[in-house]
Structure formats: C-alpha cells, structure tokens
Amino acid sequence: MSGLGLVRLNLQISALWVALSLLILLALSKRKNFALALAVVAFGLLAGLWRGGEYMVLLKHYDNYYGQKVVIEGTATDDGVYGDGGQLAFDIDHMGIGSEDLVGKVGVRGFGVPAVYRGDRVQVSGKLFKTRGSRSGSISFAQIEVISRSGSVINDVKRRFQAGMQSALPEPLASFSLGLLIGQRSTLPESLTTVMATIGLTHVVAVSGYNLTIIVRAVRRFLHKLSKYQSTLISLALILTFLLLTGFSPSIVRAAIVSVLSLAAWYYGRSIRPLLIILLAAALTAGFYPIYIWSDIGWYLSFLAFFGVLIIAPLIVKRLFKNKRPHALTYLVIESFSAQLMAWPLIMYIFGEFSVIALPANMLIVPLVPFAMLLSAVAGAAGMLAPALSGWLAWPARLLLTYMIDAMQLLAKVPHALSKQGLSLAQMLLIYAVVVGLCFVLWRKTRGKTGIITENDGIKT
C-alpha cells in the first residue's frame, strides 16, 4: 500500500526490480532474521510501485478524451435508476473506445432506452468529463443504446425479489428494507434520506461492509451451540448471498475478504491478529484497483470501521467484562460505537459536518439492523414466492421497520442535530493518533492478548 501511495509522487519502477526483489526474498526465505523482514518489506514496496505505475499509465489514456465527445462501449455494473432531469444513471466498466480498452469505471447519465440492467452491454455517446472518487470519468446527457442484455439468472432473481418486496411492504418501508439489504438508495424518499444524513445513519443503507461483518459475527454467536462446520457453512452462505444480491459491491467484497479470513482462522483453530486481517484485505483490494487508495473515501471509511469493529470493540469488551461473554446486543452496541468513533474524524474532514446525535442514534438503530435485514429478507421472499401470504409473513418486518423510521424521524427533530463543524487535516490526524494511543494503552492493560482465536469466541481479546 505504501508503494501504491508513492506512485502519486511520480515514483515508478520497472518489473525487473520486482523480479529481483522476489529472487532475493526467496533466497532468504529460510532465514528468520532481520534480513528476511527487510526483503519482505522491499518486495512489497517495489510491487506496489510497479502495480501503481502500470495502472497510472493506463489511466492516462483518459487524458486523450476528457472534454471531448466519445462513444464508449461498456458493461453496466448496476441497474439504471432515474435521477435529476429524468436521466437514467448507472456505472459502466470493461470499457473500450474503438479498439482501445479503458480501465476503471465511468458514471453515465442520459437518455435513449427505458431501462438498463446490471450486466447489460451498452454503447454510450456523449462528452467525457474528469471526476473525483472511484470513477475515472463521467458522461451526462448521453445517448444510451443497449447492445445486448445480460440474461443473468442472478440479476433476474434480484429484480423479482425487489418486486416482491414492493408488493409485501408499503412505502417507504419497502425502499428502506431494500436499502438495508442490497444498498438500493435510489428509491428512498428524499425526506428519509435527509433524516438519515442528519442523524448520521446513512451508512445503514450503503451496502455497508461493516454491517455484514457485524451480522456474520452475530450469526456465529447465536449459532454457537451448533458445530463449527455448521456455523461456518451458514456464515459462508450468508456472505455468498450478499455478494450475489449486491453484484459484488466493493464494500461487500472488502467485508467478505475480512469475514472469510476470520472464519478460516477460527475454523482451523489458528491465531490471527485483527490488524493483519485488515491490512491484508486492504492490500488485496487496493492492489486489484489502485484507485481505492488514491481517491475512494468509501474505501477508507470501510477499513476505519473494520478497525473499530475488530480491534477497538474487543479491547473495550475485555476491559469492561473481563473474561465474561457480553450479551449479543451489548456487543453490537459496542461495535457500532467503535466503528462510528473511527469514521467520524474523516467524515468531518471531508464533508465539514458532524451529527451531534449520531452516537445515540446509532446505538438505538444499528443493533436492530441485523433483525430488520432478516425480517425484510423474509418479507421479500414471501412477496416473490407466495404473494397471497406476503401480508401475513411481512408484518414482523413492517412493525420493526416502522419503529426504526419513526425513531429516526423523531431524533432528526432534535434542535441543531447536524452541526456544520469540520476538521483540518492536522486535527483529524491528531484525533486518530490519540485513538491509536488509547488502543495501545488498552492493549497493554489486557496483556496484549488481542487477536487470539478460540473455538467459541472467534477473534477476542
């Protein structure tokens, strides 16, 4: 990751240096000394520099097209939704302009077809502009033409599930439940979106990898009476379901990597430190798509939340409960607090705002998210498979979702709930330094046992 970051300073190398460092690493692999550690660091740094440099060269191809009208052929990464001005909006990847292939993804908004579905091959014509974030460019007021439909069974099931949810639950409950399950925010009423932003709960409808991590761990705790094989199999099935429903959304892929590594270590009774899991997942995802580490705020927020869930929360639990097992809901509240603690400084630095009641709002709402997702999944499945019974089977989800929305609207009415207070870069770094220092103190007080995998507890302090 350091190598990928240094590429932004125009530091690039050839693959020869990477190959040479790998040979040195292999030659020293049988030695457990400082020379081996130095060889590992050198190889990782040079590999990051080479990978980032190669990707940067590919991104520079866009410079030939920015500000010009282009015709791009690509694959839709999500279902198109109607946005401002009645334009159909979606992203495309696996793109090409003529015979030249392009990396990354481009945001598209335009007209020409009534619908675009994930996996469709489309042709887009319009003026290409440079943009920030995880996209390499954007096209507005484009002319869109569908070359071929995806024909994916998974995408068809997803659309049928969405229709089932809309028939089983009234609005805005149906849209809110789809946001919780698959991160679909396009159908959420603007008023509800504003409420969630005011109280710091937008992340619950953002296909949050943090939510998946919490749910997988909660499932393991609720199923602790089952065998390790059964518990692991159910958890893996849950992860796979999320990946299929969200179309391998980046945040869910990141969470899946972390969760699978944790499950594998727990299943085989091995010790693995949470910090190592986080860094390994970050290196894998950033190496695959370097734009994450260069400009994707969501990527940073995901791993900050992981740090809170996998490191800070276990330290707090160990400090407060010693060797006792806390209740699952108590652990969810602590994990929610820890994730928010790590995300707040970056949010304040980037967006210049801070929800004063975000902490109590998250403690009241987030512990209910796993149950709301489970009940919503039942409601959606009932609407898809048994429409005649969907009203009866959906009432538990209806009650819980109604409570959650009413509670959010009530909290949003608190005076000055959203403060327009930002942080400077120095202030943000200072806060994170203090948090890391406190983690180190807690780690020392718990005798450095964070990261031990046991048969019943998984990652624990």
Backbone torsions as a table, in degrees:
resi	resn	phi	psi	omega
1	MET	NA	-35.6	176.4
2	SER	-63.2	-41.0	177.6
3	GLY	-62.4	-42.3	177.6
4	LEU	-62.2	-39.0	179.1
5	GLY	-68.2	-38.8	-178.5
6	LEU	-67.6	-20.6	177.5
7	VAL	-59.4	-30.6	179.9
8	ARG	-65.2	-15.5	176.1
9	LEU	-95.4	18.1	179.4
10	ASN	64.0	31.8	174.4
11	LEU	-97.3	111.3	-177.8
12	GLN	-133.1	151.2	-179.2
13	ILE	-135.8	170.1	176.9
14	SER	-92.7	165.3	-179.5
15	ALA	-65.8	-19.7	-179.6
16	LEU	-60.5	-39.5	179.7
17	TRP	-66.6	-37.2	178.1
18	VAL	-65.3	-45.0	179.5
19	ALA	-62.3	-40.9	179.3
20	LEU	-64.3	-43.5	179.1
21	SER	-65.2	-33.8	178.1
22	LEU	-67.2	-40.3	177.7
23	LEU	-62.7	-42.0	177.8
24	ILE	-64.1	-40.6	178.9
25	LEU	-62.1	-44.5	179.3
26	LEU	-64.7	-36.4	-179.9
27	ALA	-67.1	-30.1	-178.1
28	LEU	-99.3	5.6	-170.8
29	SER	-63.7	-23.9	-178.3
30	LYS	-87.7	-3.9	-179.8
31	ARG	-100.6	130.4	177.9
32	LYS	-101.8	70.6	-177.2
33	ASN	-140.9	-173.7	-176.8
34	PHE	-63.8	-33.5	-179.6
35	ALA	-62.0	-39.2	178.6
36	LEU	-66.6	-43.5	178.7
37	ALA	-60.6	-41.7	179.1
38	LEU	-64.9	-38.3	178.8
39	ALA	-66.1	-38.6	177.7
40	VAL	-63.3	-46.1	-180.0
41	VAL	-62.7	-43.9	-179.8
42	ALA	-62.2	-43.6	179.5
43	PHE	-62.8	-46.1	179.9
44	GLY	-62.1	-42.8	-179.4
45	LEU	-63.4	-45.9	-178.8
46	LEU	-69.0	-37.1	177.2
47	ALA	-63.3	-40.2	177.0
48	GLY	-65.0	-41.5	178.1
49	LEU	-62.6	-42.7	-179.0
50	TRP	-68.1	-47.3	-179.0
51	ARG	-61.6	-45.8	179.8
52	GLY	-64.1	-39.9	179.3
53	GLY	-64.4	-42.5	178.7
54	GLU	-63.5	-41.1	-179.4
55	TYR	-69.3	-36.8	178.8
56	MET	-62.4	-38.4	177.5
57	VAL	-61.5	-41.9	179.4
58	LEU	-66.4	-37.2	179.3
59	LEU	-67.6	-28.3	-179.2
60	LYS	-66.5	-15.2	176.1
61	HIS	-61.6	-28.2	179.2
62	TYR	-64.4	-28.3	-177.5
63	ASP	-58.7	-25.6	179.9
64	ASN	-75.0	-12.4	-172.5
65	TYR	-121.6	-13.5	-179.8
66	TYR	-59.7	134.2	179.4
67	GLY	81.6	2.3	-178.6
68	GLN	-116.3	157.3	175.0
69	LYS	-80.0	128.1	-175.6
70	VAL	-130.8	163.4	172.6
71	VAL	-121.4	111.0	-176.0
72	ILE	-112.7	135.0	172.4
73	GLU	-107.7	129.4	-177.1
74	GLY	-156.3	-179.0	-179.3
75	THR	-111.9	129.3	179.4
76	ALA	-67.4	130.3	-179.7
77	THR	-90.1	-11.8	179.8
78	ASP	-153.4	170.0	176.8
79	ASP	-71.1	138.0	178.0
80	GLY	-71.5	142.8	178.3
81	VAL	-128.7	150.6	-179.5
82	TYR	-84.4	128.0	-178.3
83	GLY	-120.9	-141.6	-176.6
84	ASP	-60.7	136.5	177.0
85	GLY	68.9	16.3	179.4
86	GLY	71.9	18.5	179.6
87	GLN	-83.0	144.8	176.5
88	LEU	-84.9	125.0	-173.7
89	ALA	-118.7	135.5	177.3
90	PHE	-166.8	172.3	176.6
91	ASP	-110.4	154.1	175.3
92	ILE	-129.6	150.8	172.6
93	ASP	-138.9	-170.7	-175.1
94	HIS	47.3	56.4	-169.4
95	MET	-100.9	165.6	174.6
96	GLY	-157.9	143.5	172.5
97	ILE	-114.9	106.0	-173.3
98	GLY	66.9	-124.6	179.3
99	SER	-94.9	1.4	-177.1
100	GLU	-98.0	124.9	177.6
101	ASP	-84.6	147.6	179.1
102	LEU	-122.4	145.8	177.5
103	VAL	-97.2	174.2	178.4
104	GLY	76.8	-155.3	178.6
105	LYS	-143.3	157.4	-177.1
106	VAL	-125.8	135.1	175.3
107	GLY	-84.1	134.8	-175.9
108	VAL	-123.7	135.8	170.0
109	ARG	-137.2	128.2	-177.5
110	GLY	-177.8	-160.0	-173.9
111	PHE	-133.4	175.0	173.2
112	GLY	126.9	-31.6	178.9
113	VAL	-135.3	150.6	-179.1
114	PRO	-72.3	-26.7	-176.5
115	ALA	-155.5	145.9	172.1
116	VAL	-129.7	130.8	-178.2
117	TYR	-113.1	155.6	179.5
118	ARG	-55.5	132.0	-179.6
119	GLY	93.8	-11.3	177.6
120	ASP	-67.7	142.2	174.1
121	ARG	-91.9	121.6	-172.8
122	VAL	-126.0	158.2	171.8
123	GLN	-118.6	127.2	-173.8
124	VAL	-123.4	129.9	176.6
125	SER	-123.5	134.1	-178.7
126	GLY	167.8	-177.6	-178.5
127	LYS	-86.9	128.3	-177.5
128	LEU	-91.0	130.2	179.4
129	PHE	-122.0	151.5	176.8
130	LYS	-75.6	145.2	-179.1
131	THR	-141.4	172.0	179.9
132	ARG	-104.4	173.6	177.8
133	GLY	87.1	-150.8	-174.8
134	SER	-82.8	-6.2	178.3
135	ARG	-93.2	148.3	178.1
136	SER	-89.1	-14.7	179.3
137	GLY	-175.3	176.3	179.2
138	SER	-148.3	151.8	177.7
139	ILE	-131.9	124.2	176.8
140	SER	-112.6	156.0	-178.3
141	PHE	52.7	42.2	-178.3
142	ALA	-84.5	158.1	170.0
143	GLN	-95.9	122.9	-172.8
144	ILE	-112.3	134.7	176.2
145	GLU	-133.5	130.1	177.9
146	VAL	-86.1	118.7	179.2
147	ILE	-81.5	-43.3	179.1
148	SER	-155.5	146.6	177.4
149	ARG	-85.3	153.5	-174.2
150	SER	-69.6	-40.8	-177.2
151	GLY	67.9	18.3	-177.7
152	SER	-75.4	130.0	177.3
153	VAL	-65.1	-39.8	-179.2
154	ILE	-62.1	-45.0	179.1
155	ASN	-64.2	-36.3	178.2
156	ASP	-66.0	-42.0	178.0
157	VAL	-63.7	-40.2	179.2
158	LYS	-61.4	-43.9	-179.6
159	ARG	-67.5	-36.7	176.2
160	ARG	-66.2	-36.7	177.7
161	PHE	-65.4	-41.4	178.2
162	GLN	-61.7	-43.1	177.8
163	ALA	-63.9	-38.6	177.2
164	GLY	-62.9	-38.8	177.9
165	MET	-64.6	-40.7	-179.3
166	GLN	-66.2	-30.4	179.0
167	SER	-82.9	-24.8	-177.1
168	ALA	-86.2	-29.9	-176.1
169	LEU	-126.4	144.9	176.4
170	PRO	-77.9	167.3	174.1
171	GLU	-82.8	148.2	2.0
172	PRO	-88.8	12.2	-177.2
173	LEU	-63.3	-40.8	-178.6
174	ALA	-63.2	-45.7	-179.9
175	SER	-66.0	-38.6	178.7
176	PHE	-64.9	-41.6	179.5
177	SER	-66.4	-38.1	176.7
178	LEU	-66.4	-33.2	175.0
179	GLY	-65.6	-40.5	178.4
180	LEU	-65.5	-41.8	-172.6
181	LEU	-80.8	-49.8	-172.1
182	ILE	-125.8	10.9	175.5
183	GLY	72.0	20.8	179.9
184	GLN	-80.6	104.3	-177.3
185	ARG	-103.2	-7.6	-174.1
186	SER	-65.5	-29.5	-177.5
187	THR	-93.9	-1.0	178.9
188	LEU	-69.1	135.9	175.4
189	PRO	-60.3	143.8	-178.3
190	GLU	-59.9	-34.5	-179.7
191	SER	-63.5	-40.7	179.6
192	LEU	-70.5	-37.7	176.6
193	THR	-61.3	-41.1	178.2
194	THR	-64.6	-40.8	178.8
195	VAL	-60.8	-46.9	-178.3
196	MET	-65.8	-36.2	177.0
197	ALA	-66.3	-36.5	-178.2
198	THR	-66.0	-36.3	-176.2
199	ILE	-104.0	10.2	174.2
200	GLY	72.6	38.1	-178.4
201	LEU	-121.2	16.5	179.6
202	THR	-60.0	-29.7	-175.2
203	HIS	-64.7	-20.6	-176.9
204	VAL	-72.5	-17.2	177.4
205	VAL	-115.7	33.9	-177.7
206	ALA	-120.0	30.8	-175.6
207	VAL	45.2	50.8	-172.7
208	SER	-67.5	124.4	173.8
209	GLY	-62.9	-29.5	176.9
210	TYR	-60.9	-42.5	178.4
211	ASN	-63.3	-41.2	179.0
212	LEU	-62.3	-41.8	178.9
213	THR	-60.2	-44.7	179.4
214	ILE	-63.5	-42.6	-177.0
215	ILE	-65.9	-43.6	179.8
216	VAL	-60.8	-42.9	-179.6
217	ARG	-69.5	-35.9	177.2
218	ALA	-65.3	-40.1	177.8
219	VAL	-60.7	-42.6	179.2
220	ARG	-61.1	-37.7	-178.3
221	ARG	-72.7	-41.4	-179.9
222	PHE	-69.2	-24.7	-178.5
223	LEU	-104.2	22.8	-174.0
224	HIS	-65.6	-18.0	178.4
225	LYS	-78.9	-16.7	177.5
226	LEU	-79.2	170.0	178.1
227	SER	-70.4	160.8	177.8
228	LYS	-59.8	-38.4	-179.2
229	TYR	-62.9	-46.2	-178.7
230	GLN	-66.2	-44.4	180.0
231	SER	-62.1	-42.7	179.6
232	THR	-66.5	-41.5	-178.8
233	LEU	-63.7	-42.7	179.1
234	ILE	-65.2	-41.9	179.5
235	SER	-63.8	-42.8	178.7
236	LEU	-64.9	-38.0	177.5
237	ALA	-63.8	-38.9	177.8
238	LEU	-63.6	-44.2	179.5
239	ILE	-62.6	-45.3	-179.7
240	LEU	-62.8	-39.2	178.4
241	THR	-60.8	-44.2	178.7
242	PHE	-62.8	-43.1	-180.0
243	LEU	-60.6	-41.9	-178.6
244	LEU	-69.9	-41.8	-177.2
245	LEU	-70.5	-33.6	-177.1
246	THR	-93.8	1.8	179.3
247	GLY	66.8	37.4	-179.4
248	PHE	55.1	49.3	175.1
249	SER	-55.7	139.7	-176.9
250	PRO	-53.3	-42.2	-178.1
251	SER	-66.0	-37.2	179.1
252	ILE	-72.8	-36.3	176.2
253	VAL	-61.8	-42.8	177.3
254	ARG	-61.0	-45.4	179.6
255	ALA	-65.2	-36.8	-179.8
256	ALA	-63.9	-40.4	178.4
257	ILE	-61.5	-47.6	179.3
258	VAL	-61.5	-45.2	-177.0
259	SER	-66.3	-43.0	-178.9
260	VAL	-65.9	-40.9	177.0
261	LEU	-61.4	-43.4	179.0
262	SER	-63.9	-44.1	179.6
263	LEU	-63.1	-41.7	-178.9
264	ALA	-63.2	-44.1	179.6
265	ALA	-64.4	-43.1	-179.9
266	TRP	-64.8	-42.7	-177.0
267	TYR	-63.2	-40.6	-178.3
268	TYR	-91.1	6.1	176.3
269	GLY	66.8	31.7	-178.6
270	ARG	-101.0	157.4	177.2
271	SER	-92.7	134.0	176.8
272	ILE	-148.4	132.4	-177.4
273	ARG	-81.9	135.5	-179.3
274	PRO	-55.1	-38.7	-179.8
275	LEU	-61.5	-36.3	177.9
276	LEU	-66.3	-40.8	177.3
277	ILE	-60.0	-46.8	-177.7
278	ILE	-62.6	-46.9	-178.0
279	LEU	-66.9	-37.7	179.3
280	LEU	-65.1	-45.6	178.4
281	ALA	-63.6	-39.6	178.6
282	ALA	-64.7	-42.4	179.5
283	ALA	-65.2	-41.3	-180.0
284	LEU	-63.7	-47.2	-177.3
285	THR	-70.8	-41.7	179.0
286	ALA	-68.6	-35.9	177.1
287	GLY	-65.5	-36.6	178.8
288	PHE	-71.4	-39.5	-176.4
289	TYR	-138.1	83.8	-173.2
290	PRO	-56.7	-20.1	179.2
291	ILE	-59.7	-27.4	178.3
292	TYR	-54.7	-50.6	-174.2
293	ILE	-78.2	-17.9	-179.3
294	TRP	-86.5	-36.2	-171.2
295	SER	-154.0	8.9	-176.4
296	ASP	-99.2	104.7	-179.8
297	ILE	-64.3	-36.2	179.1
298	GLY	-59.7	-35.3	178.5
299	TRP	-63.7	-44.2	178.9
300	TYR	-66.5	-42.4	179.9
301	LEU	-63.2	-36.8	179.2
302	SER	-60.8	-47.9	-176.0
303	PHE	-77.6	-25.8	170.9
304	LEU	-65.4	-41.2	177.2
305	ALA	-64.8	-40.3	176.8
306	PHE	-59.9	-40.8	178.8
307	PHE	-60.3	-42.0	178.8
308	GLY	-65.1	-43.8	-176.5
309	VAL	-71.1	-43.5	-171.7
310	LEU	-91.3	-18.1	-176.9
311	ILE	-119.6	-55.8	-175.4
312	ILE	-68.1	-46.7	-177.7
313	ALA	-58.8	-47.5	177.5
314	PRO	-61.6	-34.1	177.9
315	LEU	-65.6	-42.7	178.7
316	ILE	-64.7	-43.0	179.6
317	VAL	-61.4	-44.4	180.0
318	LYS	-63.2	-38.9	-179.1
319	ARG	-69.2	-38.6	-174.9
320	LEU	-85.9	-36.4	-172.1
321	PHE	-111.7	-0.1	-179.6
322	LYS	55.9	-119.9	-177.6
323	ASN	-98.9	7.8	180.0
324	LYS	-84.0	152.9	177.5
325	ARG	-91.3	117.8	177.8
326	PRO	-72.2	159.7	176.3
327	HIS	-63.0	150.0	-176.8
328	ALA	-58.2	-40.2	179.2
329	LEU	-67.1	-37.4	176.9
330	THR	-62.2	-42.0	179.8
331	TYR	-65.8	-38.0	178.0
332	LEU	-62.4	-40.8	178.6
333	VAL	-63.4	-44.4	179.7
334	ILE	-64.2	-41.0	178.4
335	GLU	-64.6	-39.9	178.3
336	SER	-63.0	-45.2	177.8
337	PHE	-60.6	-43.7	-177.3
338	SER	-65.2	-41.9	178.4
339	ALA	-64.4	-42.8	178.6
340	GLN	-64.7	-39.1	179.2
341	LEU	-57.1	-39.6	-179.1
342	MET	-78.5	-28.1	-175.9
343	ALA	-85.8	-31.4	-174.4
344	TRP	-54.4	-50.6	-177.0
345	PRO	-57.9	-42.6	-179.9
346	LEU	-67.5	-39.7	178.0
347	ILE	-61.8	-43.2	179.3
348	MET	-66.0	-35.5	179.6
349	TYR	-70.5	-42.4	-175.9
350	ILE	-79.7	-47.7	-171.4
351	PHE	-100.0	-12.4	176.5
352	GLY	66.3	30.9	177.6
353	GLU	-146.6	160.8	-174.9
354	PHE	-150.4	127.0	177.7
355	SER	-84.3	115.9	-177.2
356	VAL	-65.0	-31.2	-176.4
357	ILE	-105.9	19.7	-178.5
358	ALA	-61.3	-40.7	-177.7
359	LEU	-63.9	-54.8	177.7
360	PRO	-62.7	-34.1	179.0
361	ALA	-64.0	-44.0	179.3
362	ASN	-67.1	-37.8	-180.0
363	MET	-68.2	-28.3	179.5
364	LEU	-84.6	-34.6	-170.9
365	ILE	-100.5	-46.5	-172.2
366	VAL	-59.2	-40.8	177.9
367	PRO	-58.8	-20.3	180.0
368	LEU	-87.7	-13.0	-175.8
369	VAL	-57.9	-47.0	178.9
370	PRO	-57.1	-41.3	179.4
371	PHE	-69.1	-39.3	178.5
372	ALA	-64.2	-37.5	178.8
373	MET	-67.4	-41.9	179.2
374	LEU	-63.7	-48.2	-179.3
375	LEU	-67.1	-35.2	177.4
376	SER	-66.6	-38.9	177.8
377	ALA	-62.3	-40.0	177.0
378	VAL	-63.0	-44.1	-179.4
379	ALA	-63.1	-44.5	179.8
380	GLY	-64.7	-41.5	178.1
381	ALA	-64.9	-38.0	178.3
382	ALA	-65.6	-42.3	178.4
383	GLY	-64.7	-29.4	-179.4
384	MET	-83.3	-39.3	-172.5
385	LEU	-102.2	-31.1	-177.2
386	ALA	-139.3	71.2	-175.6
387	PRO	-55.3	-33.9	-177.8
388	ALA	-65.5	-28.0	-178.6
389	LEU	-102.0	-1.0	-172.6
390	SER	-61.8	-35.0	-180.0
391	GLY	-62.1	-40.9	179.5
392	TRP	-72.6	-43.7	-177.4
393	LEU	-72.2	-19.5	-176.9
394	ALA	-93.5	-7.1	-174.8
395	TRP	-64.5	-34.0	175.4
396	PRO	-61.7	-41.4	177.1
397	ALA	-64.7	-38.7	-179.6
398	ARG	-61.5	-44.0	179.7
399	LEU	-63.4	-48.0	-176.6
400	LEU	-67.9	-43.7	180.0
401	LEU	-65.1	-37.4	177.2
402	THR	-62.5	-43.6	177.5
403	TYR	-60.8	-44.2	-177.1
404	MET	-63.8	-44.3	-179.6
405	ILE	-67.7	-42.3	178.3
406	ASP	-62.6	-40.7	179.2
407	ALA	-65.1	-40.7	179.3
408	MET	-65.2	-42.2	179.7
409	GLN	-65.6	-36.3	177.7
410	LEU	-67.3	-43.2	179.6
411	LEU	-65.6	-33.7	-178.9
412	ALA	-68.3	-17.0	179.8
413	LYS	-83.8	-4.8	177.1
414	VAL	-63.0	130.4	-178.8
415	PRO	-57.2	137.0	177.4
416	HIS	56.3	38.5	-179.3
417	ALA	-64.7	-32.8	-179.6
418	LEU	-111.3	114.0	-178.5
419	SER	-99.0	129.9	177.0
420	LYS	-84.0	67.4	-178.0
421	GLN	-122.1	120.8	-179.6
422	GLY	-108.4	-179.1	178.1
423	LEU	-128.2	147.0	172.0
424	SER	-80.7	168.2	179.7
425	LEU	-61.0	-41.4	-179.6
426	ALA	-64.4	-41.5	179.4
427	GLN	-64.9	-42.0	178.9
428	MET	-61.9	-46.8	-179.7
429	LEU	-63.5	-36.2	178.7
430	LEU	-64.8	-42.7	179.3
431	ILE	-62.1	-44.9	179.6
432	TYR	-65.7	-34.9	177.0
433	ALA	-64.2	-40.5	178.3
434	VAL	-64.9	-43.5	179.8
435	VAL	-61.3	-45.6	179.1
436	VAL	-62.9	-39.2	177.7
437	GLY	-62.7	-42.7	177.7
438	LEU	-64.3	-37.6	177.1
439	CYS	-61.9	-40.7	179.5
440	PHE	-64.1	-40.1	178.5
441	VAL	-64.3	-45.4	178.3
442	LEU	-62.9	-38.6	178.1
443	TRP	-61.8	-41.9	178.3
444	ARG	-66.0	-38.7	-179.0
445	LYS	-70.7	-25.2	176.0
446	THR	-96.6	16.2	173.9
447	ARG	62.7	29.9	171.2
448	GLY	63.2	33.1	-177.0
449	LYS	-96.1	6.1	-179.7
450	THR	-61.2	134.1	174.5
451	GLY	103.1	3.7	178.5
452	ILE	-79.1	128.3	179.2
453	ILE	-94.8	126.1	175.4
454	THR	-119.9	167.2	-174.3
455	GLU	-63.5	-34.9	-173.3
456	ASN	-98.6	-30.0	-168.8
457	ASP	-102.6	-14.5	-175.0
458	GLY	70.6	-137.1	178.0
459	ILE	-74.7	123.9	178.9
460	LYS	-148.6	162.1	177.9
461	THR	-87.8	NA	NA
